[in-house]
Amino acid sequence: MPVPLLDVNAQNLPIEAELKDVFHKVLHSGRFILGEEVDAFERECAAELGMKHAISISSGTDALIIALMALGIGPGDEVLCPSFTFFATAGSISRTGATPVFCDVCPVCFGIDVASAKAKLTPKTKAIIPVHLYGQSSDMDSIAAFAAEHGLEVIEDIAQSFGATYKGRTCGGIGRIGCFSFFPSKNLGGFGDGGMVTTQDDALAEKLLRLRNHGMHPRYYHSLVGGNFRMDALQCALLRVKLRHIKDYAAGRARNADYYLSRISEIPGAVQASESDCCCPEQQAARISEGGVRFILPVAYGHNGHVWNQFTLRVPGEGRRDALRACLAEKGIGCEIYYPVPMHRQECFAGLPAHALDACPVSDLLASEVISIPVYPELTTAQLDEVIAALVSFPN
C-alpha cells in the first residue's frame, strides 16, 4: 500500500462544505484585501496562541522579513541563525541587507546551539533567530539569557511549529516577534502561501501593521517604507475554518508520533537519544560507535509541547540514509530530507565573512543522516504499519 508523505485532500475534503461556504461569503462580499475576515482570523489566532497581537502576512518568508524590518535590522548588522534550517531563515536576513551568521545546532532537538552562537558573536550582532524545527521548541531559556546579556533581539521562526510550547509558554510569545507559515504542508496548512507575525508589544504591533501595507497610515500617508505583505481575505477566511479543527489535527499528529516511537523502538538497532545528549555530539557519537544502530528516533522533551510537523529519523553510517530513502521510495512510502545542504554550504552564501561560515559539524552530520516519514494526522493505523514494515525490511 503506497503511503504519501502528505495528503492535503485527506484533511481538506472532509470540510469541503465549510470551505465552500466561506468562499461564497467572501466572493459575495466583494472585499478581498484586508477587512473583516482578516481581522477575525487575526483575533482567533491570537486567542488560540495566547498572544496579544497576531498579524497576518503574505508568507512565512515575508513574516521573517517584516520582523527584521520592524526591528531596524539592515546593512552592517549581523544576525545569528542555525545553519540547519530551511533557506527562508537565512535568505530573509540577506534580503534586508544584513549578514546571516550560521551557528551549529543540537543533535537531539535540532535547535540552535547557544555555545556555537556565543562563539560567533561580534560587535555587529544585533539579533538571533531560533528555529523551532520539525514542531519542537528550541532551548528558549538559554537563548533568552544569551540575548539579554548581549542586547540582542530574538525573532522566533515558528514556520513548522504552530501551537508548540516551551515550559508552558506558547512559541511565538517568548521572543520579541514570532514568525509563522501557513504553507499547505504546515500544521495549520492553507491553500497557498500565507504567514503571520505575533508580538506582545503594542508599539511593535502598530509598526508591523504599517509595514505590512506599504508603511501607510492613514491612507496615502507613508511614515515608513514598507511593502505589500498582506494576506488575502479569502486565505484568512479558509484558514479560519481549519483553525477550528487545529486541536484535532495536533492530537492526530501526536497520536501518530507516539505510535511510531513505540513501534519503531522495537526494531533491533533503533535507539532514542536522551535529553542528556542535548548539544553533546561526542556523547551521541560514543553511543552510536558501540555498534548496531540502525535508526535514531526523535525526542520530544518533557518540558516541550511538540506538535510533530515532521517525524524525523536519523540514519547513521555513510550512505545509509540515502539507501533507506531508495528503499522507502521503492515501496511507495513517501519521505523527504529536511535538509540535505546546510546554510553554511549553500553557494549563494559563499562570499560571506569567514566567521559566518565557520564549521558547523553537527549541521553537516544531520544533513547526511536525517529523513522524515509520514506523520500527518489523517494516517490510518494500516498506513503507519506499512511505514514501519518498510523500516523493518531495511537491512542493518
C-alpha positions, 0 to 999 in steps of 0.5 A, a space after each residue: 500500500 503506497 503511503 504519501 508523505 502528505 495528503 492535503 485532500 485527506 484533511 481538506 475534503 472532509 470540510 469541503 462544505 465549510 470551505 465552500 461556504 466561506 468562499 461564497 461569503 467572501 466572493 459575495 462580499 466583494 472585499 478581498 484585501 484586508 477587512 473583516 475576515 482578516 481581522 477575525 482570523 487575526 483575533 482567533 489566532 491570537 486567542 488560540 496562541 495566547 498572544 496579544 497581537 497576531 498579524 497576518 502576512 503574505 508568507 512565512 518568508 515575508 513574516 521573517 522579513 517584516 520582523 527584521 524590518 520592524 526591528 531596524 535590522 539592515 546593512 552592517 548588522 549581523 544576525 545569528 541563525 542555525 545553519 540547519 534550517 530551511 533557506 527562508 531563515 537565512 535568505 530573509 536576513 540577506 534580503 534586508 541587507 544584513 549578514 546571516 551568521 550560521 551557528 551549529 545546532 543540537 543533535 537531539 532537538 535540532 535547535 540552535 546551539 547557544 555555545 556555537 552562537 556565543 562563539 560567533 558573536 561580534 560587535 555587529 550582532 544585533 539579533 538571533 533567530 531560533 528555529 523551532 524545527 520539525 514542531 519542537 521548541 528550541 532551548 528558549 531559556 538559554 537563548 533568552 539569557 544569551 540575548 539579554 546579556 548581549 542586547 540582542 533581539 530574538 525573532 522566533 521562526 515558528 514556520 513548522 511549529 504552530 501551537 508548540 510550547 516551551 515550559 508552558 509558554 506558547 512559541 511565538 510569545 517568548 521572543 520579541 516577534 514570532 514568525 509563522 507559515 501557513 504553507 499547505 504542508 504546515 500544521 495549520 496548512 492553507 491553500 497557498 502561501 500565507 504567514 503571520 507575525 505575533 508580538 506582545 508589544 503594542 508599539 511593535 504591533 502598530 509598526 508591523 501593521 504599517 509595514 505590512 501595507 506599504 508603511 501607510 497610515 492613514 491612507 496615502 500617508 507613508 511614515 515608513 517604507 514598507 511593502 505589500 505583505 498582506 494576506 488575502 481575505 479569502 486565505 484568512 477566511 479558509 484558514 479560519 475554518 481549519 483553525 477550528 479543527 487545529 486541536 484535532 489535527 495536533 492530537 492526530 499528529 501526536 497520536 501518530 508520533 507516539 505510535 511510531 516511537 513505540 513501534 519503531 523502538 522495537 526494531 533491533 538497532 533503533 535507539 532514542 537519544 536522551 535529553 542528556 545528549 542535548 548539544 553533546 555530539 561526542 556523547 551521541 557519537 560514543 553511543 552510536 560507535 558501540 555498534 548496531 544502530 540502525 535508526 535514531 528516533 526523535 525526542 520530544 522533551 518533557 518540558 516541550 509541547 511538540 506538535 510533530 510537523 515532521 517525524 524525523 529519523 536519523 540514519 547513521 553510517 555513510 550512505 545509509 540514509 540515502 539507501 533507506 530513502 531508495 528503499 522507502 521510495 521503492 515501496 511507495 512510502 513517501 519521505 523527504 530530507 529536511 535538509 540535505 545542504 546546510 546554510 553554511 554550504 549553500 553557494 549563494 552564501 559563499 562570499 560571506 565573512 569567514 566567521 559566518 561560515 565557520 564549521 558547523 559539524 553537527 549541521 553537516 552530520 544531520 544533513 547526511 543522516 536525517 529523513 522524515 516519514 509520514 506523520 500527518 494526522 489523517 494516517 490510518 493505523 494500516 498506513 503507519 504499519 506499512 511505514 514501519 514494515 518498510 523500516 523493518 525490511 531495511 537491512 542493518 
